[in-house]
Amino acid sequence: MDSATINYVIYRRHRLMNPMSTDQLARVLAFTDLAAGDKAADLGCGAGFLTQWIASRHQLQITGVERFAPMVERARAAASTGGFRLFEGAAADYLTEAGEHRLLSMLGAIDVAPGLVRPVDIMRALVPSIAPGGWLLWGDPFWRRPPSPRLAMILGGLDRYETLPGWMQAGEQAGLTPHYVSVSSDQDWEEYIWRMNASMSEWADEHAGTPDGDEMRERARILRTLYLEEGRDGAGFGLYLFRRPD
């Protein structure tokens, strides 16, 4: 199966593409000095729900950036109701011409920088697109304990994610100042994972008897197994707010 279809199936039952809530996001953004009209971008915006929420709540001039075709369709529908501009394509292409932002949002979008895997390298590449005194809002899982080789391989390797202190260190090494962290609740984790499982299982039933249906059913089984054996206790999700020094 192609990655765009897999991505669509996994997230088709989600409004929020990460294990978090809008209340949590509001608490984090309350620690910024963003003002109406500030320039912002949401890299890897998915369906655009949070992009629209940020635009409405803070009155920012925000651009949602998305490259996966099924998600682009959902984001285009969200953008059509007003509140944000949609850039359909790779984040690297957008950032090349976009200049500096008062806020860059990267929520579960660690793949936006082709060829870069380590968080510190991705953050360092983003710094020129953040205005001095501006903000990087990063959201990704963190390890509570070292993952098994199997889990690390499925998620892209040990270099892909950090421990909670590791995220802070990555930001500092990239030249940013850690400002605030919010860790998602266990309930948010459960809701996120089991929505995935339900969507994948339903899609497999809809395509029963086909190779794609069998593949999706196996993906759902692997997700459940890894989450129940390791993910529930071994990982968490956080929103990490960094500032670029003046």
N, C-alpha and C positions, 0 to 999 in steps of 0.2 A: 504494500500500500504506500502511496506517496505521503510525504510528511504533511502536506496541506490538509488532506482528508483526515489523517490521524488527529491533527490539531483541532480540526473542526469537531470531530466526534467527541473527543475528550472534553471539550469546553462548551458544547452546544447547550447544556443545561445551566451554565454559569452566567450570571451577570458580572460578578467579580471574578477575574481570572486567577486570583490568588487567595490563600486562606487568610482573609482579613475582613474588616468591616468598614463602612463609611465613617462610623463613629471613631474608630481607631485612626483612620486617616485624618479626620478633623482634629483629633488631639495632637497629631504630629505637626500638621501644618499651622497649628496655633503657635508653634514655636518659631515661625518665620516672620519676617517683616514684609511679606508680599503685599503689594498695593494694586488696586484696580488699574488695569491697563498694562501691567507688567507682562513682558514676553516670556512664554513658557512653551515647553514641548513635552509630550508624553510618548516616549519611545517604546515601540511594541505595545500599542494601545489596545490591541485585541478588538473587542466589540465596541469600544469607545464609551462604555458606561461611565467609568471613572473619569475619563477625559471631560465628558460633559458635566459630571458632578463638580469637578474642580473649577471648570470655567464658570459655572453658575454660582458656586459658593463664593469664589474669590474674584470674579469678574476679570479674569486674566485673558490676555490675547494668546490662546494656547493652540498649538498644532498637535494633533494626534498623528503618529507615524506607525504605519502597519504595512507589512509586505505579504502576509499569507492571504491568498485570494478569498477563501471562505470568510475569514475575519474581516477583510476589507469590505465585503458586502454589508456586514452587520454594522461596521463603523461608519460606512457611508450613510446608512439609514439614520444613525444617531446624529451625525453631523448635519444632516439635512434639516433637522428640527432647530438648528441654530446653536450657537454657543462655542463652537470650535471649528477650526479648519482641518481637513484631512489631507495628509500627504501619503499617497499610495506608492510605497516603495521601501527601499532599504534605509535604515537609519543613517548609515554612513553617507549615502547620497544626499539625504536631507541636511545633515550637519555640515557638509562641505560648503554649502551656500547660505546657511541660515544665520551665521553670526553668533553673537553671544545671547544668552538667556538668563533671566533672573531665576528661573527654575527649570531644571531637567528632572523628569520623572522616569525612573527605570524600575518598573514593578514586574518582577519575574521575567525580565527580558534580557537575560545575560547573553543571549546569542546575537545581540544587535551588532557586535563588532567582529566581522569576519576575520578569522585567523588568530584571534585573541581568546585565551581560555582563562587565565588567572584573573581574578577580580581586580587586583591592583593594576594590571595592564589595561583593563577595560576602563577603569576609573581614570587612569592617567590620560587615556585617549579622549575622554570626555571633558577634561578640565578646560581646554581652550574654548569650549562651547558654553561655559558658565561664566557669566559676568563677575568681575571682582565683587565680593560681598554677596554673591548669589548662592543658590542652593542646589544640591543634588539629593533627590529623594530616591533611595534605593530600596527595593524590596526583594528578598530572596530567602530560601531556607538557610538554616545554620545547623551544624552538627552539635548535638548534645554529647555524643560519644563517637569515636571513630567508626565509620561504616564498614560493613563487610566488603570484600573485593567485589562481590556480585552486585551489591547496591551501588557502590561507587562506579562500576563499569556502566550500569544502566543509566545513571545520572550524568555520565560524561567524564568520569575520572575524579581522582581525589583533589585535583587542582581547581575544580569548577566551583565548589562552595567552601565556605569557611566555618569555623566556630564563631560564636558571638564576639569574643575578643578579636578573632581573626579578621572579621569585617571592619572593626574599628582600626586595626593596624593597616589593613589594605587602604582605607581612606587616607590615613595619615601618610603612608608611603607615597600616595599619589599626589600629596600636597594639599589635602583637604583637612578641615577640622571637624572631628565628630561633635555633633551638637545634641542629638536626642535619639533615643531608641524606643520603639514600642514592640513588644513581643505579642504575637497573636495568641488567642485563647485556644485551649484544647478543642472547644466546640467548633471554632472556625476551621481547625485542621480536619475534624471529623466531617463536617459539612462539605468541605472542599473535596476530600478523597471520595466520599460515598456518592456525591453527585457525579464524579468521574465514572465510578464503577457502574452506576445505574445507566448512564448514557451509553457507555461502551457495551454493556450487556444488552440493552434495548436494540442498539444498532446491529449487534451480532444476531439477535433474533429476527430482525427485519431482513437480514441477508443470510438466513440459515441455509446451509447446504452449499455455500459458495466458499472459495478459498479466502476471500476477504472477510467473510463472516467468521470463519474458523480462526483467522488471525486475530481479529478483534476480541473474540472470546478468550483466546489465550493471553492477549495483552491484559484483559481485565483480571484474569486469574493471577497473573504475575503481580499486577498492582496490588491486589488484595493480600497476597502472600507476603510481599515485601513490606507493606504497610503494617500488617498485623504482627509480623515477626520482628521488624526493626523500626519502621517509620514512626509509629506512635510514640515510642519512648526515646528513639535515637536522634530525632530531628525536631526542629521547631521552625517557625517562620517569623521574621522580623522586618519592620520598617526602620531604615537607618537614615537619619537626616545629617548630611554633611554641608559644611559651608566652605566656599572658596574664600580665602583671606583677601582683604582689600589690598 
